[in-house]
Amino acid sequence: MTSPIRTLDTTVIKDWIDYNGHLNEAYYLVIFSQATDATQHHMGMTLESIKTTGYTLFTVATQLRYLQEIGLGKAVYVTTQLLQHDSKRLRIFHTMYNAQNEPLATAEKLFLSYNLQQKKVVDFHHDFASKLTQWQQQQGDMPVPTAAGRGISLTRK
């Protein structure tokens, strides 16, 4: 695989619309959170496995970028690219698109492997670590998105 995986397809609902008639900024994050859940599930970290093993992911940082507005009833989808991982950390990049394949927003996210039973940060469960390595290999030499790793600044670099 030399492209991000498609992790979510959804439609903007009325409860997500703000007073300007657009998707409220908070609901961009809701959509990206659902894409993260789908990514975890794709990697075998299901609700059942979390309950059984205690291994889960805790979000420790998110960088959202709003690129284009979207309105009620519009279909959107999210793709997810693995940027980096080590034994305890995972960094991914979500991109949300409209039906015309135009980017609407991005979310770069950093996670820690956490064990709910031990109540501490731990190395990834061996099954999940193996799937991360496979995912990294499948994505080959995909370029890192230009927006990845950027902070917020008032000056252009």
Rosetta constraint file for C-alpha pairs under 8 A:
AtomPair CA 1 CA 138 HARMONIC 4.67 0.50
AtomPair CA 1 CA 139 HARMONIC 4.98 0.50
AtomPair CA 1 CA 140 HARMONIC 6.98 0.50
AtomPair CA 2 CA 138 HARMONIC 6.63 0.50
AtomPair CA 2 CA 139 HARMONIC 4.60 0.50
AtomPair CA 2 CA 140 HARMONIC 5.80 0.50
AtomPair CA 2 CA 141 HARMONIC 7.30 0.50
AtomPair CA 2 CA 142 HARMONIC 6.09 0.50
AtomPair CA 3 CA 81 HARMONIC 7.55 0.50
AtomPair CA 3 CA 139 HARMONIC 6.16 0.50
AtomPair CA 3 CA 142 HARMONIC 6.92 0.50
AtomPair CA 4 CA 79 HARMONIC 5.63 0.50
AtomPair CA 4 CA 80 HARMONIC 5.08 0.50
AtomPair CA 4 CA 81 HARMONIC 4.58 0.50
AtomPair CA 4 CA 82 HARMONIC 7.72 0.50
AtomPair CA 4 CA 139 HARMONIC 7.19 0.50
AtomPair CA 5 CA 79 HARMONIC 5.31 0.50
AtomPair CA 5 CA 80 HARMONIC 5.30 0.50
AtomPair CA 5 CA 81 HARMONIC 6.64 0.50
AtomPair CA 6 CA 77 HARMONIC 7.39 0.50
AtomPair CA 6 CA 78 HARMONIC 5.90 0.50
AtomPair CA 6 CA 79 HARMONIC 4.24 0.50
AtomPair CA 6 CA 80 HARMONIC 6.36 0.50
AtomPair CA 7 CA 35 HARMONIC 5.44 0.50
AtomPair CA 7 CA 36 HARMONIC 7.81 0.50
AtomPair CA 7 CA 38 HARMONIC 5.77 0.50
AtomPair CA 7 CA 39 HARMONIC 6.01 0.50
AtomPair CA 7 CA 77 HARMONIC 7.66 0.50
AtomPair CA 7 CA 78 HARMONIC 5.75 0.50
AtomPair CA 7 CA 79 HARMONIC 5.50 0.50
AtomPair CA 7 CA 80 HARMONIC 6.40 0.50
AtomPair CA 8 CA 34 HARMONIC 7.27 0.50
AtomPair CA 8 CA 35 HARMONIC 5.26 0.50
AtomPair CA 8 CA 38 HARMONIC 6.83 0.50
AtomPair CA 8 CA 77 HARMONIC 5.39 0.50
AtomPair CA 8 CA 78 HARMONIC 5.11 0.50
AtomPair CA 8 CA 79 HARMONIC 7.16 0.50
AtomPair CA 9 CA 75 HARMONIC 7.35 0.50
AtomPair CA 9 CA 76 HARMONIC 5.92 0.50
AtomPair CA 9 CA 77 HARMONIC 4.28 0.50
AtomPair CA 9 CA 78 HARMONIC 6.59 0.50
AtomPair CA 10 CA 75 HARMONIC 5.87 0.50
AtomPair CA 10 CA 76 HARMONIC 5.55 0.50
AtomPair CA 10 CA 77 HARMONIC 6.23 0.50
AtomPair CA 11 CA 73 HARMONIC 5.78 0.50
AtomPair CA 11 CA 74 HARMONIC 5.52 0.50
AtomPair CA 11 CA 75 HARMONIC 4.36 0.50
AtomPair CA 11 CA 76 HARMONIC 5.97 0.50
AtomPair CA 12 CA 16 HARMONIC 6.72 0.50
AtomPair CA 12 CA 17 HARMONIC 7.94 0.50
AtomPair CA 12 CA 23 HARMONIC 7.22 0.50
AtomPair CA 12 CA 71 HARMONIC 6.89 0.50
AtomPair CA 12 CA 72 HARMONIC 5.31 0.50
AtomPair CA 12 CA 73 HARMONIC 5.00 0.50
AtomPair CA 12 CA 74 HARMONIC 5.47 0.50
AtomPair CA 12 CA 75 HARMONIC 6.49 0.50
AtomPair CA 12 CA 76 HARMONIC 7.46 0.50
AtomPair CA 13 CA 17 HARMONIC 7.17 0.50
AtomPair CA 13 CA 72 HARMONIC 5.85 0.50
AtomPair CA 13 CA 73 HARMONIC 5.92 0.50
AtomPair CA 14 CA 72 HARMONIC 6.10 0.50
AtomPair CA 14 CA 73 HARMONIC 7.69 0.50
AtomPair CA 16 CA 23 HARMONIC 5.65 0.50
AtomPair CA 16 CA 24 HARMONIC 5.84 0.50
AtomPair CA 16 CA 27 HARMONIC 5.92 0.50
AtomPair CA 17 CA 21 HARMONIC 5.74 0.50
AtomPair CA 17 CA 22 HARMONIC 5.20 0.50
AtomPair CA 17 CA 23 HARMONIC 4.61 0.50
AtomPair CA 17 CA 24 HARMONIC 5.38 0.50
AtomPair CA 17 CA 71 HARMONIC 7.23 0.50
AtomPair CA 17 CA 72 HARMONIC 6.62 0.50
AtomPair CA 18 CA 22 HARMONIC 5.62 0.50
AtomPair CA 18 CA 23 HARMONIC 6.11 0.50
AtomPair CA 18 CA 24 HARMONIC 4.88 0.50
AtomPair CA 21 CA 71 HARMONIC 6.51 0.50
AtomPair CA 21 CA 72 HARMONIC 7.52 0.50
AtomPair CA 22 CA 69 HARMONIC 6.28 0.50
AtomPair CA 22 CA 70 HARMONIC 5.64 0.50
AtomPair CA 22 CA 71 HARMONIC 4.68 0.50
AtomPair CA 22 CA 72 HARMONIC 6.91 0.50
AtomPair CA 23 CA 27 HARMONIC 6.60 0.50
AtomPair CA 23 CA 28 HARMONIC 7.20 0.50
AtomPair CA 23 CA 69 HARMONIC 6.90 0.50
AtomPair CA 23 CA 70 HARMONIC 5.68 0.50
AtomPair CA 23 CA 71 HARMONIC 5.75 0.50
AtomPair CA 23 CA 72 HARMONIC 7.21 0.50
AtomPair CA 24 CA 28 HARMONIC 7.03 0.50
AtomPair CA 25 CA 29 HARMONIC 7.24 0.50
AtomPair CA 26 CA 30 HARMONIC 6.62 0.50
AtomPair CA 27 CA 31 HARMONIC 6.15 0.50
AtomPair CA 28 CA 32 HARMONIC 6.30 0.50
AtomPair CA 28 CA 105 HARMONIC 7.64 0.50
AtomPair CA 29 CA 33 HARMONIC 5.90 0.50
AtomPair CA 29 CA 64 HARMONIC 7.73 0.50
AtomPair CA 29 CA 107 HARMONIC 7.93 0.50
AtomPair CA 30 CA 34 HARMONIC 6.24 0.50
AtomPair CA 31 CA 35 HARMONIC 6.31 0.50
AtomPair CA 32 CA 36 HARMONIC 6.21 0.50
AtomPair CA 32 CA 78 HARMONIC 7.46 0.50
AtomPair CA 32 CA 94 HARMONIC 6.92 0.50
AtomPair CA 32 CA 96 HARMONIC 7.91 0.50
AtomPair CA 32 CA 107 HARMONIC 6.96 0.50
AtomPair CA 33 CA 37 HARMONIC 6.32 0.50
AtomPair CA 34 CA 38 HARMONIC 6.24 0.50
AtomPair CA 35 CA 39 HARMONIC 6.09 0.50
AtomPair CA 35 CA 78 HARMONIC 6.60 0.50
AtomPair CA 35 CA 79 HARMONIC 7.99 0.50
AtomPair CA 35 CA 80 HARMONIC 7.82 0.50
AtomPair CA 35 CA 94 HARMONIC 7.80 0.50
AtomPair CA 36 CA 40 HARMONIC 6.19 0.50
AtomPair CA 37 CA 41 HARMONIC 6.19 0.50
AtomPair CA 38 CA 42 HARMONIC 6.04 0.50
AtomPair CA 39 CA 43 HARMONIC 6.27 0.50
AtomPair CA 39 CA 80 HARMONIC 7.61 0.50
AtomPair CA 40 CA 44 HARMONIC 6.36 0.50
AtomPair CA 40 CA 45 HARMONIC 5.03 0.50
AtomPair CA 40 CA 46 HARMONIC 6.81 0.50
AtomPair CA 41 CA 45 HARMONIC 5.00 0.50
AtomPair CA 41 CA 46 HARMONIC 4.92 0.50
AtomPair CA 43 CA 128 HARMONIC 6.54 0.50
AtomPair CA 43 CA 131 HARMONIC 6.16 0.50
AtomPair CA 43 CA 132 HARMONIC 7.53 0.50
AtomPair CA 44 CA 49 HARMONIC 7.68 0.50
AtomPair CA 44 CA 127 HARMONIC 7.98 0.50
AtomPair CA 44 CA 128 HARMONIC 6.83 0.50
AtomPair CA 45 CA 49 HARMONIC 5.88 0.50
AtomPair CA 45 CA 50 HARMONIC 6.47 0.50
AtomPair CA 45 CA 56 HARMONIC 7.20 0.50
AtomPair CA 45 CA 128 HARMONIC 7.14 0.50
AtomPair CA 46 CA 50 HARMONIC 6.15 0.50
AtomPair CA 47 CA 51 HARMONIC 6.22 0.50
AtomPair CA 48 CA 52 HARMONIC 6.14 0.50
AtomPair CA 49 CA 53 HARMONIC 5.79 0.50
AtomPair CA 49 CA 54 HARMONIC 7.50 0.50
AtomPair CA 49 CA 55 HARMONIC 7.65 0.50
AtomPair CA 50 CA 54 HARMONIC 4.88 0.50
AtomPair CA 50 CA 55 HARMONIC 5.32 0.50
AtomPair CA 50 CA 56 HARMONIC 5.85 0.50
AtomPair CA 53 CA 115 HARMONIC 7.90 0.50
AtomPair CA 53 CA 117 HARMONIC 8.00 0.50
AtomPair CA 54 CA 114 HARMONIC 7.90 0.50
AtomPair CA 54 CA 115 HARMONIC 4.96 0.50
AtomPair CA 54 CA 116 HARMONIC 4.78 0.50
AtomPair CA 54 CA 117 HARMONIC 5.34 0.50
AtomPair CA 54 CA 118 HARMONIC 7.85 0.50
AtomPair CA 55 CA 113 HARMONIC 6.95 0.50
AtomPair CA 55 CA 114 HARMONIC 5.77 0.50
AtomPair CA 55 CA 115 HARMONIC 4.47 0.50
AtomPair CA 55 CA 116 HARMONIC 6.40 0.50
AtomPair CA 55 CA 124 HARMONIC 7.42 0.50
AtomPair CA 55 CA 125 HARMONIC 6.66 0.50
AtomPair CA 56 CA 113 HARMONIC 6.02 0.50
AtomPair CA 56 CA 114 HARMONIC 5.39 0.50
AtomPair CA 56 CA 115 HARMONIC 6.20 0.50
AtomPair CA 56 CA 116 HARMONIC 7.27 0.50
AtomPair CA 57 CA 111 HARMONIC 5.90 0.50
AtomPair CA 57 CA 112 HARMONIC 5.61 0.50
AtomPair CA 57 CA 113 HARMONIC 4.92 0.50
AtomPair CA 57 CA 114 HARMONIC 5.74 0.50
AtomPair CA 58 CA 111 HARMONIC 5.35 0.50
AtomPair CA 58 CA 112 HARMONIC 5.30 0.50
AtomPair CA 58 CA 113 HARMONIC 6.58 0.50
AtomPair CA 58 CA 114 HARMONIC 6.45 0.50
AtomPair CA 59 CA 109 HARMONIC 7.10 0.50
AtomPair CA 59 CA 110 HARMONIC 5.97 0.50
AtomPair CA 59 CA 111 HARMONIC 4.44 0.50
AtomPair CA 59 CA 112 HARMONIC 6.57 0.50
AtomPair CA 60 CA 109 HARMONIC 7.73 0.50
AtomPair CA 60 CA 110 HARMONIC 5.72 0.50
AtomPair CA 60 CA 111 HARMONIC 5.53 0.50
AtomPair CA 60 CA 112 HARMONIC 6.90 0.50
AtomPair CA 61 CA 109 HARMONIC 5.68 0.50
AtomPair CA 61 CA 110 HARMONIC 5.15 0.50
AtomPair CA 61 CA 111 HARMONIC 7.22 0.50
AtomPair CA 62 CA 107 HARMONIC 6.47 0.50
AtomPair CA 62 CA 108 HARMONIC 5.62 0.50
AtomPair CA 62 CA 109 HARMONIC 4.53 0.50
AtomPair CA 62 CA 110 HARMONIC 6.55 0.50
AtomPair CA 63 CA 107 HARMONIC 5.47 0.50
AtomPair CA 63 CA 108 HARMONIC 5.14 0.50
AtomPair CA 63 CA 109 HARMONIC 6.58 0.50
AtomPair CA 63 CA 151 HARMONIC 7.62 0.50
AtomPair CA 64 CA 105 HARMONIC 7.24 0.50
AtomPair CA 64 CA 106 HARMONIC 5.76 0.50
AtomPair CA 64 CA 107 HARMONIC 4.50 0.50
AtomPair CA 64 CA 108 HARMONIC 6.67 0.50
AtomPair CA 65 CA 105 HARMONIC 5.39 0.50
AtomPair CA 65 CA 106 HARMONIC 5.17 0.50
AtomPair CA 65 CA 107 HARMONIC 6.43 0.50
AtomPair CA 66 CA 104 HARMONIC 6.47 0.50
AtomPair CA 66 CA 105 HARMONIC 4.55 0.50
AtomPair CA 66 CA 106 HARMONIC 6.83 0.50
AtomPair CA 67 CA 103 HARMONIC 6.91 0.50
AtomPair CA 67 CA 104 HARMONIC 4.95 0.50
AtomPair CA 67 CA 105 HARMONIC 5.00 0.50
AtomPair CA 67 CA 106 HARMONIC 7.81 0.50
AtomPair CA 68 CA 103 HARMONIC 7.31 0.50
AtomPair CA 68 CA 104 HARMONIC 4.64 0.50
AtomPair CA 68 CA 105 HARMONIC 6.79 0.50
AtomPair CA 69 CA 104 HARMONIC 6.72 0.50
AtomPair CA 70 CA 74 HARMONIC 6.87 0.50
AtomPair CA 70 CA 98 HARMONIC 7.92 0.50
AtomPair CA 70 CA 104 HARMONIC 7.47 0.50
AtomPair CA 74 CA 98 HARMONIC 7.45 0.50
AtomPair CA 74 CA 99 HARMONIC 7.88 0.50
AtomPair CA 75 CA 98 HARMONIC 6.15 0.50
AtomPair CA 75 CA 99 HARMONIC 6.02 0.50
AtomPair CA 76 CA 96 HARMONIC 6.62 0.50
AtomPair CA 76 CA 97 HARMONIC 5.49 0.50
AtomPair CA 76 CA 98 HARMONIC 4.61 0.50
AtomPair CA 76 CA 99 HARMONIC 6.24 0.50
AtomPair CA 77 CA 96 HARMONIC 5.60 0.50
AtomPair CA 77 CA 97 HARMONIC 5.37 0.50
AtomPair CA 77 CA 98 HARMONIC 6.57 0.50
AtomPair CA 77 CA 99 HARMONIC 7.80 0.50
AtomPair CA 78 CA 94 HARMONIC 6.37 0.50
AtomPair CA 78 CA 95 HARMONIC 5.42 0.50
AtomPair CA 78 CA 96 HARMONIC 4.37 0.50
AtomPair CA 78 CA 97 HARMONIC 6.25 0.50
AtomPair CA 79 CA 94 HARMONIC 5.56 0.50
AtomPair CA 79 CA 95 HARMONIC 5.36 0.50
AtomPair CA 79 CA 96 HARMONIC 6.66 0.50
AtomPair CA 80 CA 92 HARMONIC 6.74 0.50
AtomPair CA 80 CA 93 HARMONIC 5.61 0.50
AtomPair CA 80 CA 94 HARMONIC 4.48 0.50
AtomPair CA 80 CA 95 HARMONIC 6.59 0.50
AtomPair CA 81 CA 92 HARMONIC 5.62 0.50
AtomPair CA 81 CA 93 HARMONIC 5.15 0.50
AtomPair CA 81 CA 94 HARMONIC 6.50 0.50
AtomPair CA 81 CA 139 HARMONIC 7.95 0.50
AtomPair CA 82 CA 90 HARMONIC 7.92 0.50
AtomPair CA 82 CA 91 HARMONIC 6.42 0.50
AtomPair CA 82 CA 92 HARMONIC 4.59 0.50
AtomPair CA 82 CA 93 HARMONIC 6.50 0.50
AtomPair CA 82 CA 135 HARMONIC 7.41 0.50
AtomPair CA 82 CA 136 HARMONIC 6.59 0.50
AtomPair CA 82 CA 139 HARMONIC 7.87 0.50
AtomPair CA 83 CA 90 HARMONIC 7.92 0.50
AtomPair CA 83 CA 91 HARMONIC 5.47 0.50
AtomPair CA 83 CA 92 HARMONIC 5.19 0.50
AtomPair CA 83 CA 93 HARMONIC 6.74 0.50
AtomPair CA 83 CA 144 HARMONIC 6.79 0.50
AtomPair CA 84 CA 90 HARMONIC 6.00 0.50
AtomPair CA 84 CA 91 HARMONIC 5.12 0.50
AtomPair CA 84 CA 92 HARMONIC 7.06 0.50
AtomPair CA 85 CA 89 HARMONIC 5.42 0.50
AtomPair CA 85 CA 90 HARMONIC 4.40 0.50
AtomPair CA 85 CA 91 HARMONIC 6.13 0.50
AtomPair CA 85 CA 132 HARMONIC 7.63 0.50
AtomPair CA 86 CA 90 HARMONIC 6.77 0.50
AtomPair CA 87 CA 123 HARMONIC 5.10 0.50
AtomPair CA 87 CA 124 HARMONIC 5.95 0.50
AtomPair CA 87 CA 129 HARMONIC 7.33 0.50
AtomPair CA 88 CA 112 HARMONIC 5.69 0.50
AtomPair CA 88 CA 113 HARMONIC 5.11 0.50
AtomPair CA 88 CA 121 HARMONIC 7.35 0.50
AtomPair CA 88 CA 122 HARMONIC 6.18 0.50
AtomPair CA 88 CA 123 HARMONIC 4.65 0.50
AtomPair CA 88 CA 124 HARMONIC 5.66 0.50
AtomPair CA 89 CA 110 HARMONIC 7.11 0.50
AtomPair CA 89 CA 111 HARMONIC 5.64 0.50
AtomPair CA 89 CA 112 HARMONIC 4.72 0.50
AtomPair CA 89 CA 113 HARMONIC 6.26 0.50
AtomPair CA 90 CA 110 HARMONIC 5.72 0.50
AtomPair CA 90 CA 111 HARMONIC 5.12 0.50
AtomPair CA 90 CA 112 HARMONIC 6.52 0.50
AtomPair CA 90 CA 113 HARMONIC 7.98 0.50
AtomPair CA 91 CA 108 HARMONIC 7.26 0.50
AtomPair CA 91 CA 109 HARMONIC 5.64 0.50
AtomPair CA 91 CA 110 HARMONIC 4.50 0.50
AtomPair CA 91 CA 111 HARMONIC 6.41 0.50
AtomPair CA 92 CA 108 HARMONIC 5.81 0.50
AtomPair CA 92 CA 109 HARMONIC 5.42 0.50
AtomPair CA 92 CA 110 HARMONIC 6.69 0.50
AtomPair CA 93 CA 106 HARMONIC 7.13 0.50
AtomPair CA 93 CA 107 HARMONIC 5.82 0.50
AtomPair CA 93 CA 108 HARMONIC 4.43 0.50
AtomPair CA 93 CA 109 HARMONIC 6.38 0.50
AtomPair CA 93 CA 145 HARMONIC 8.00 0.50
AtomPair CA 93 CA 148 HARMONIC 7.29 0.50
AtomPair CA 94 CA 106 HARMONIC 5.50 0.50
AtomPair CA 94 CA 107 HARMONIC 5.08 0.50
AtomPair CA 94 CA 108 HARMONIC 6.25 0.50
AtomPair CA 95 CA 103 HARMONIC 6.68 0.50
AtomPair CA 95 CA 104 HARMONIC 7.52 0.50
AtomPair CA 95 CA 105 HARMONIC 5.94 0.50
AtomPair CA 95 CA 106 HARMONIC 4.43 0.50
AtomPair CA 95 CA 107 HARMONIC 6.57 0.50
AtomPair CA 96 CA 103 HARMONIC 5.75 0.50
AtomPair CA 96 CA 104 HARMONIC 5.40 0.50
AtomPair CA 96 CA 105 HARMONIC 5.23 0.50
AtomPair CA 96 CA 106 HARMONIC 6.13 0.50
AtomPair CA 97 CA 101 HARMONIC 5.30 0.50
AtomPair CA 97 CA 102 HARMONIC 5.23 0.50
AtomPair CA 97 CA 103 HARMONIC 4.41 0.50
AtomPair CA 97 CA 104 HARMONIC 5.27 0.50
AtomPair CA 97 CA 105 HARMONIC 7.35 0.50
AtomPair CA 98 CA 102 HARMONIC 5.57 0.50
AtomPair CA 98 CA 103 HARMONIC 6.73 0.50
AtomPair CA 98 CA 104 HARMONIC 6.72 0.50
AtomPair CA 108 CA 148 HARMONIC 6.55 0.50
AtomPair CA 108 CA 149 HARMONIC 7.87 0.50
AtomPair CA 112 CA 121 HARMONIC 6.73 0.50
AtomPair CA 113 CA 121 HARMONIC 5.70 0.50
AtomPair CA 113 CA 122 HARMONIC 5.70 0.50
AtomPair CA 113 CA 123 HARMONIC 6.22 0.50
AtomPair CA 113 CA 124 HARMONIC 5.52 0.50
AtomPair CA 114 CA 119 HARMONIC 7.17 0.50
AtomPair CA 114 CA 120 HARMONIC 5.70 0.50
AtomPair CA 114 CA 121 HARMONIC 4.35 0.50
AtomPair CA 114 CA 122 HARMONIC 5.55 0.50
AtomPair CA 114 CA 123 HARMONIC 7.90 0.50
AtomPair CA 114 CA 124 HARMONIC 7.88 0.50
AtomPair CA 115 CA 119 HARMONIC 5.61 0.50
AtomPair CA 115 CA 120 HARMONIC 5.72 0.50
AtomPair CA 115 CA 121 HARMONIC 6.32 0.50
AtomPair CA 115 CA 122 HARMONIC 6.38 0.50
AtomPair CA 116 CA 120 HARMONIC 7.12 0.50
AtomPair CA 124 CA 128 HARMONIC 6.25 0.50
AtomPair CA 124 CA 129 HARMONIC 5.57 0.50
AtomPair CA 125 CA 129 HARMONIC 6.10 0.50
AtomPair CA 126 CA 130 HARMONIC 6.07 0.50
AtomPair CA 127 CA 131 HARMONIC 6.37 0.50
AtomPair CA 128 CA 132 HARMONIC 6.18 0.50
AtomPair CA 129 CA 133 HARMONIC 6.34 0.50
AtomPair CA 130 CA 134 HARMONIC 6.32 0.50
AtomPair CA 131 CA 135 HARMONIC 6.03 0.50
AtomPair CA 132 CA 136 HARMONIC 6.13 0.50
AtomPair CA 133 CA 137 HARMONIC 6.25 0.50
AtomPair CA 134 CA 138 HARMONIC 6.09 0.50
AtomPair CA 135 CA 139 HARMONIC 6.26 0.50
AtomPair CA 136 CA 140 HARMONIC 6.65 0.50
AtomPair CA 144 CA 148 HARMONIC 6.75 0.50
